[in-house]
Amino acid sequence: MITLSITILFVVSAGCTSTGQQSPASPPATAVAAPAPGCPALVFADREFAFEFQRTLGASYSGEADIGECLATASRIKEGDFESWYSEWNKTADNFRRAGDESLAAGHRVTAMEAYYRAATYYRTAEFFLHGNPTDPRIVETWGKSRDSFRDALSLDVVPYEIVAIPYENTTLPGYFYMVDDSGKSRPLLIVQTGFDGCQEELHPYAMEGIKRGYNVLTFEGPGQGEVIRLQHIPFRPDWENVIGPVVDYAVSRPDIDEDRIALWGISLGGYLAPRGAADEPRITALVADAGTYDVGVTLLRNIQEGGETNLTEIELQEWLQTDPTEFNDALRDAMAHDTGTRWLNENGMFVFNAGSPARFWAKWMDFSLVGVAEKIRCPTLVCAGTADHFDPDGVQAKALYDHLTCERELMVFSDDYGAGAHCQLGAFAQSFAAKFDWLDDRMGMSE
């Protein structure tokens, strides 16, 4: 009977992280006139393709994509076809990589830089849906082309930066350190990290916005992310305090940061990871959970319970999943065959968690919980949500995190009236950066 409930859950709400009804302690969400879709269907009716297209299109805000190039590429993609998605974005990326090379050879530095930034975005987009086969050589190859194109662009840019290696256990974590200038002056630091499916090169627009506002900025990738999963094969871990600690250790070792003003901004699943790290890190002076995530396990349990077919506790559900039950895996794989979002969520989850089945992925992901942890956060915290976020319908994960904070806190809910309601406000960087950086500037003493 549980199989039927799981199948229905993942077909209908793949990728969503709902935790149930809003707590009375939560402030009301921003009202909208009517229910909004997860993202506008500019080209794709498929929700997952539409959202990832919006994500790529949003990079045009920082000059790291262009609207016509994105629309032309998307128009050639077969709806819901992962191979078609890879092929067309890869062709576009190759085209602008070549254009950058030709411009550089002709002595046109700025034109080459701009082409390389766009190529990096398009390669990253091309690689996104390849994770169903973790041994597919195109994963590392295409990711590598994206990183190389990005670094070639950086080398032609005017913002000072360093490619850094952050000591972590018996290895290092990759990072970029961006500087307001090369004076070596001590400045407030903004640490920005990605989440479930991102690479740190995608964080460049956040870094440039921070630079404009007077922050030095450090981005990094931890276990399960970017280079760390693709080359080092280190999967996600729930106890992110063991990741943030070494990152802050590295940061305070630098003379060009003000160790009394260190902000941490976590994006997407980073809205769980950053709060988890900040709870045990007193050196963090301001925190942005964008979007806030409180408990993955209770999501799965409550959605199954809505079918009325099981009385399992959260612990019992996780223990059952750890047995790798055939009925769960069969139900998920059937749903994956019929729904793009379900397929992507579980294929990427198995990839970044180094899990051999959907059940093993979910068993590991259930450890991602801030229950009993959120209350330990002491720094001012901004929790963000969007009214059209299909990964957190009604913002209930974000509100659950907000409700359990005991520090100075604010819940910032973005409406979709002007397109800012999507997950992490992707596609609406102007509104996103204005509101979130203004909040951060006020807490970090950066306001003019």
C-alpha positions as CSV (number, residue, x, y, z in Angstrom):
1,M,0.0,0.0,0.0
2,I,2.9,2.4,0.7
3,T,4.0,1.9,-2.9
4,L,0.9,3.5,-4.3
5,S,1.3,6.6,-2.0
6,I,4.9,7.0,-3.0
7,T,4.1,6.8,-6.7
8,I,1.4,9.4,-6.5
9,L,3.6,11.7,-4.4
10,F,6.5,11.8,-6.8
11,V,4.4,12.1,-10.0
12,V,2.5,15.0,-8.6
13,S,5.1,16.9,-6.6
14,A,8.5,15.8,-7.7
15,G,11.2,17.8,-6.0
16,C,8.9,19.6,-3.7
17,T,9.9,20.0,-0.1
18,S,6.6,20.7,1.6
19,T,6.4,20.2,5.4
20,G,2.7,20.6,5.9
21,Q,0.6,23.6,7.1
22,Q,2.0,27.0,8.1
23,S,2.6,27.4,11.8
24,P,0.6,30.2,13.4
25,A,4.0,31.8,14.5
26,S,4.9,32.5,10.8
27,P,4.1,35.9,9.3
28,P,1.7,35.7,6.4
29,A,3.2,35.2,2.9
30,T,2.9,38.0,0.4
31,A,-0.5,37.8,-1.3
32,V,-0.8,37.2,-5.0
33,A,-3.9,37.5,-7.2
34,A,-3.9,33.9,-8.3
35,P,-1.8,30.8,-8.0
36,A,1.3,31.2,-10.0
37,P,3.1,28.5,-12.0
38,G,6.6,27.4,-11.1
39,C,8.0,29.4,-13.9
40,P,6.7,31.0,-17.1
41,A,6.3,28.6,-20.1
42,L,8.4,30.7,-22.5
43,V,9.4,27.7,-24.5
44,F,8.8,24.5,-22.5
45,A,5.6,23.1,-21.0
46,D,7.7,20.7,-19.0
47,R,8.1,22.3,-15.6
48,E,11.6,21.1,-14.9
49,F,12.8,22.2,-18.4
50,A,11.0,25.5,-18.0
51,F,12.7,26.2,-14.7
52,E,16.2,25.3,-15.8
53,F,15.7,27.4,-18.9
54,Q,14.6,30.3,-16.7
55,R,17.7,29.7,-14.5
56,T,20.0,29.9,-17.6
57,L,18.1,32.9,-19.0
58,G,18.5,34.7,-15.7
59,A,22.3,34.7,-16.2
60,S,21.7,37.4,-18.8
61,Y,21.4,39.9,-15.9
62,S,25.1,39.7,-15.3
63,G,26.1,39.3,-19.0
64,E,26.7,35.6,-18.6
65,A,24.0,34.6,-21.1
66,D,22.1,36.4,-23.7
67,I,18.3,36.2,-24.3
68,G,18.4,35.6,-28.1
69,E,21.0,32.9,-27.7
70,C,19.0,31.1,-25.0
71,L,15.7,31.3,-26.9
72,A,17.2,30.0,-30.1
73,T,18.9,27.1,-28.3
74,A,15.7,26.2,-26.4
75,S,13.7,26.3,-29.6
76,R,15.7,23.4,-30.9
77,I,15.4,21.2,-27.9
78,K,12.9,18.3,-27.8
79,E,10.6,18.6,-24.8
80,G,11.6,16.4,-21.9
81,D,14.5,14.8,-23.8
82,F,17.7,14.9,-21.7
83,E,19.9,14.1,-24.7
84,S,18.4,16.8,-26.8
85,W,18.9,19.3,-23.9
86,Y,22.6,18.3,-23.7
87,S,23.2,18.3,-27.4
88,E,21.8,21.8,-28.1
89,W,23.2,23.6,-25.2
90,N,26.6,22.0,-25.8
91,K,26.5,23.2,-29.5
92,T,25.7,26.7,-28.3
93,A,28.5,26.6,-25.8
94,D,31.0,25.3,-28.4
95,N,30.0,28.1,-30.7
96,F,30.7,30.9,-28.2
97,R,33.8,29.2,-26.9
98,R,35.2,29.3,-30.5
99,A,34.0,32.9,-30.8
100,G,35.9,33.8,-27.6
101,D,39.0,32.1,-28.9
102,E,38.8,34.0,-32.2
103,S,38.3,37.3,-30.5
104,L,41.2,36.8,-28.1
105,A,43.5,35.8,-31.0
106,A,42.4,39.1,-32.8
107,G,43.3,41.1,-29.7
108,H,39.7,41.9,-28.5
109,R,40.0,41.2,-24.8
110,V,36.6,42.4,-23.7
111,T,34.7,40.6,-26.5
112,A,36.6,37.3,-25.7
113,M,35.9,37.7,-22.0
114,E,32.1,38.1,-22.5
115,A,32.0,35.2,-24.9
116,Y,33.8,32.9,-22.4
117,Y,31.4,33.9,-19.6
118,R,28.4,32.9,-21.8
119,A,30.1,29.7,-23.0
120,A,30.7,28.7,-19.3
121,T,27.0,29.2,-18.5
122,Y,25.9,27.2,-21.6
123,Y,28.3,24.3,-20.9
124,R,27.0,24.2,-17.3
125,T,23.4,24.1,-18.5
126,A,24.3,21.3,-21.0
127,E,25.7,19.1,-18.2
128,F,22.7,19.5,-15.9
129,F,20.6,16.5,-16.9
130,L,23.5,14.0,-17.5
131,H,23.7,12.5,-14.0
132,G,21.5,9.4,-14.6
133,N,24.7,7.5,-15.5
134,P,27.4,8.7,-13.1
135,T,30.1,7.2,-15.3
136,D,29.1,9.1,-18.4
137,P,32.4,10.8,-19.5
138,R,30.5,13.8,-20.7
139,I,29.8,14.9,-17.0
140,V,33.4,15.7,-16.2
141,E,34.2,16.7,-19.8
142,T,31.4,19.3,-20.1
143,W,31.8,20.5,-16.5
144,G,35.5,20.9,-17.2
145,K,34.8,23.0,-20.3
146,S,32.5,25.2,-18.3
147,R,35.1,25.7,-15.6
148,D,37.9,26.4,-18.1
149,S,35.8,28.9,-20.0
150,F,34.8,30.6,-16.8
151,R,38.4,30.9,-15.6
152,D,39.5,32.1,-19.0
153,A,36.9,34.9,-18.7
154,L,38.1,35.7,-15.1
155,S,41.7,36.0,-16.4
156,L,40.5,38.7,-18.8
157,D,38.3,40.6,-16.3
158,V,39.3,43.6,-14.2
159,V,38.2,42.3,-10.7
160,P,41.1,41.0,-8.7
161,Y,40.6,37.3,-7.7
162,E,42.5,34.3,-6.5
163,I,41.8,30.6,-7.2
164,V,42.1,29.1,-3.7
165,A,42.4,25.7,-2.1
166,I,40.7,25.5,1.4
167,P,42.2,22.9,3.7
168,Y,39.6,20.3,4.6
169,E,40.2,17.0,6.4
170,N,42.7,15.1,4.2
171,T,42.1,17.1,1.1
172,T,41.2,20.7,0.0
173,L,38.0,22.4,-1.2
174,P,38.1,24.6,-4.3
175,G,37.2,28.3,-4.0
176,Y,37.4,31.7,-5.6
177,F,38.4,34.7,-3.5
178,Y,37.2,38.0,-5.2
179,M,38.5,41.3,-4.0
180,V,37.1,44.9,-4.1
181,D,40.7,45.9,-5.1
182,D,44.2,44.7,-4.8
183,S,45.1,47.0,-1.9
184,G,45.1,44.2,0.7
185,K,42.8,46.3,2.9
186,S,40.8,44.4,5.5
187,R,37.1,44.3,4.4
188,P,33.9,42.6,5.5
189,L,33.7,39.1,3.9
190,L,30.7,37.5,2.2
191,I,30.9,33.7,1.9
192,V,28.5,32.3,-0.7
193,Q,27.8,28.7,-1.3
194,T,25.6,26.7,-3.6
195,G,23.3,23.7,-2.9
196,F,22.0,20.4,-4.3
197,D,22.9,20.8,-8.0
198,G,25.1,23.9,-8.4
199,C,28.7,24.7,-9.2
200,Q,30.4,27.7,-7.7
201,E,31.0,29.4,-11.0
202,E,27.3,30.0,-11.1
203,L,27.8,32.2,-7.9
204,H,29.8,34.8,-9.8
205,P,26.9,37.3,-10.1
206,Y,26.5,37.1,-6.3
207,A,30.2,37.8,-5.9
208,M,30.1,40.8,-8.3
209,E,27.2,42.3,-6.5
210,G,29.0,41.9,-3.2
211,I,32.1,43.5,-4.7
212,K,30.1,46.5,-5.8
213,R,28.9,46.9,-2.2
214,G,32.3,46.7,-0.6
215,Y,32.6,43.1,0.4
216,N,35.4,40.8,-0.4
217,V,33.7,37.5,-1.4
218,L,34.7,33.9,-1.0
219,T,32.8,31.1,-2.9
220,F,33.5,27.5,-2.4
221,E,32.3,23.9,-3.2
222,G,31.9,21.3,-0.5
223,P,31.2,17.6,-0.5
224,G,28.6,16.6,-3.1
225,Q,29.1,19.8,-5.1
226,G,30.9,20.8,-8.3
227,E,34.5,19.6,-8.5
228,V,34.3,17.9,-5.2
229,I,31.8,15.2,-6.3
230,R,33.0,15.1,-10.0
231,L,36.8,14.8,-9.4
232,Q,37.2,13.9,-5.7
233,H,34.1,11.7,-5.6
234,I,33.2,13.0,-2.1
235,P,29.4,12.9,-1.6
236,F,27.2,15.2,0.5
237,R,27.2,15.1,4.3
238,P,24.5,16.4,6.6
239,D,26.8,17.7,9.3
240,W,27.8,20.8,7.3
241,E,29.3,22.4,10.4
242,N,32.3,20.2,9.6
243,V,32.6,22.0,6.3
244,I,31.8,25.6,7.3
245,G,34.4,25.5,10.1
246,P,37.4,24.9,7.8
247,V,36.1,27.5,5.4
248,V,35.9,30.1,8.1
249,D,39.3,29.0,9.4
250,Y,40.8,29.7,6.0
251,A,39.0,33.0,5.7
252,V,40.3,34.4,9.0
253,S,43.8,33.4,8.1
254,R,43.8,36.1,5.4
255,P,44.8,39.6,6.4
256,D,42.4,41.2,3.9
257,I,39.2,40.2,5.7
258,D,37.6,41.7,8.8
259,E,37.1,38.7,11.0
260,D,34.4,40.5,13.0
261,R,32.2,40.9,9.9
262,I,31.8,37.5,8.1
263,A,28.4,36.8,6.4
264,L,27.3,33.4,5.1
265,W,24.8,33.1,2.2
266,G,23.5,29.6,1.3
267,I,21.5,29.2,-2.0
268,S,18.9,26.4,-2.7
269,L,19.9,23.4,-0.5
270,G,22.4,25.9,0.8
271,G,19.4,27.2,2.7
272,Y,19.8,24.1,4.9
273,L,23.6,23.8,4.7
274,A,24.5,27.3,5.6
275,P,22.2,27.4,8.7
276,R,23.5,24.0,9.8
277,G,27.1,25.4,9.5
278,A,26.3,28.7,11.2
279,A,24.6,27.0,14.2
280,D,28.1,25.8,15.4
281,E,30.2,28.7,14.0
282,P,30.2,31.8,16.3
283,R,32.4,33.7,13.8
284,I,29.4,34.0,11.4
285,T,27.9,37.5,12.0
286,A,25.0,37.4,9.5
287,L,23.3,34.5,7.7
288,V,21.1,34.3,4.6
289,A,19.1,31.1,4.0
290,D,18.0,31.4,0.4
291,A,15.7,29.5,0.3
292,G,15.2,28.3,3.8
293,T,15.0,24.5,4.4
294,Y,14.2,22.9,7.7
295,D,13.8,19.1,7.5
296,V,13.9,16.9,4.4
297,G,12.8,13.7,6.2
298,V,9.6,15.1,7.6
299,T,8.7,16.2,4.1
300,L,8.8,12.6,2.8
301,L,7.0,11.2,5.8
302,R,4.2,13.7,5.8
303,N,3.5,13.4,2.1
304,I,3.4,9.6,2.4
305,Q,1.1,9.9,5.4
306,E,-1.3,12.1,3.4
307,G,-2.1,8.9,1.5
308,G,-3.3,7.4,4.8
309,E,-1.4,4.2,4.1
310,T,1.3,4.1,6.8
311,N,1.8,4.9,10.5
312,L,5.6,4.8,10.3
313,T,7.6,7.3,12.3
314,E,10.3,9.3,10.7
315,I,13.0,7.1,12.2
316,E,11.1,3.9,11.1
317,L,10.7,5.3,7.6
318,Q,14.5,6.0,7.3
319,E,15.3,2.5,8.7
320,W,13.0,1.0,6.1
321,L,14.6,3.0,3.3
322,Q,18.0,1.8,4.4
323,T,17.0,-1.8,3.7
324,D,16.7,-0.6,0.0
325,P,13.1,-1.9,-0.4
326,T,12.3,-3.1,-3.9
327,E,8.8,-1.7,-3.8
328,F,10.0,1.8,-3.1
329,N,12.6,1.7,-5.8
330,D,10.2,0.3,-8.3
331,A,7.6,2.9,-7.5
332,L,10.2,5.7,-7.9
333,R,11.7,4.4,-11.1
334,D,8.2,4.1,-12.6
335,A,7.5,7.7,-11.6
336,M,10.9,8.7,-13.0
337,A,10.0,7.2,-16.4
338,H,6.9,9.4,-16.6
339,D,7.9,12.7,-15.0
340,T,11.0,14.8,-15.8
341,G,11.2,16.5,-12.4
342,T,11.1,13.2,-10.5
343,R,13.7,11.7,-12.8
344,W,16.1,14.6,-12.4
345,L,15.6,14.9,-8.6
346,N,16.4,11.2,-8.1
347,E,19.2,10.8,-10.7
348,N,21.0,13.9,-9.3
349,G,20.4,12.8,-5.8
350,M,21.9,9.4,-6.4
351,F,24.8,11.1,-8.1
352,V,25.7,13.7,-5.4
353,F,25.0,11.2,-2.5
354,N,26.9,8.4,-4.2
355,A,23.7,6.3,-3.6
356,G,23.0,3.2,-5.8
357,S,19.2,3.5,-5.6
358,P,16.4,6.0,-5.0
359,A,15.8,4.4,-1.5
360,R,19.4,4.8,-0.5
361,F,19.4,8.4,-1.7
362,W,16.3,9.3,0.3
363,A,17.6,7.4,3.4
364,K,20.7,9.6,3.3
365,W,18.9,12.8,2.5
366,M,16.6,12.3,5.5
367,D,19.6,13.1,7.7
368,F,19.4,16.7,6.4
369,S,17.4,18.2,9.3
370,L,17.7,21.3,11.5
371,V,15.4,19.9,14.2
372,G,17.1,20.9,17.5
373,V,19.8,22.8,15.5
374,A,18.0,25.9,14.3
375,E,17.6,27.2,17.8
376,K,21.4,27.3,18.2
377,I,21.9,30.0,15.5
378,R,22.8,33.2,17.2
379,C,23.6,35.6,14.4
380,P,20.9,37.7,12.6
381,T,19.3,35.5,10.0
382,L,17.3,36.2,6.8
383,V,15.1,33.3,5.6
384,C,13.9,33.7,2.0
385,A,11.0,32.1,0.1
386,G,9.1,32.5,-3.1
387,T,5.3,32.3,-3.7
388,A,5.8,30.3,-6.9
389,D,8.7,28.1,-5.6
390,H,7.8,24.6,-6.9
391,F,10.5,23.1,-4.6
392,D,8.8,24.6,-1.5
393,P,5.1,25.1,-2.2
394,D,3.6,27.8,0.0
395,G,7.1,28.4,1.5
396,V,6.4,25.9,4.4
397,Q,10.0,24.7,4.6
398,A,11.2,28.3,4.9
399,K,8.5,29.2,7.4
400,A,9.4,26.1,9.5
401,L,13.0,27.3,9.7
402,Y,11.9,30.8,10.6
403,D,9.6,29.5,13.3
404,H,12.4,27.6,15.0
405,L,14.9,30.4,15.0
406,T,15.5,32.2,18.3
407,C,17.9,34.8,17.0
408,E,17.1,38.1,15.3
409,R,15.3,36.9,12.2
410,E,13.3,38.0,9.2
411,L,11.2,36.1,6.7
412,M,11.3,37.6,3.2
413,V,8.7,36.2,0.9
414,F,8.9,37.2,-2.8
415,S,5.7,37.4,-4.8
416,D,5.5,36.5,-8.5
417,D,3.9,39.8,-9.5
418,Y,7.1,40.7,-11.3
419,G,8.6,37.3,-11.8
420,A,10.4,37.0,-8.4
421,G,8.4,34.1,-7.0
422,A,10.5,31.2,-8.3
423,H,13.1,29.2,-6.4
424,C,15.8,31.4,-5.1
425,Q,14.4,34.2,-7.2
426,L,16.3,32.9,-10.2
427,G,15.4,35.0,-13.2
428,A,14.8,38.0,-11.1
429,F,18.3,39.0,-9.8
430,A,17.5,42.7,-9.7
431,Q,14.7,42.3,-7.2
432,S,16.6,39.5,-5.4
433,F,19.9,41.3,-4.9
434,A,18.2,44.6,-4.0
435,A,16.2,43.2,-1.1
436,K,18.7,40.6,0.2
437,F,21.8,42.7,0.0
438,D,20.0,45.7,1.6
439,W,19.1,43.4,4.5
440,L,22.7,42.1,4.7
441,D,24.2,45.6,4.4
442,D,22.2,46.8,7.3
443,R,23.4,43.9,9.5
444,M,27.0,44.2,8.4
445,G,27.3,47.9,8.8
446,M,27.6,48.5,5.0
447,S,24.8,50.9,4.5
448,E,25.7,54.3,3.1
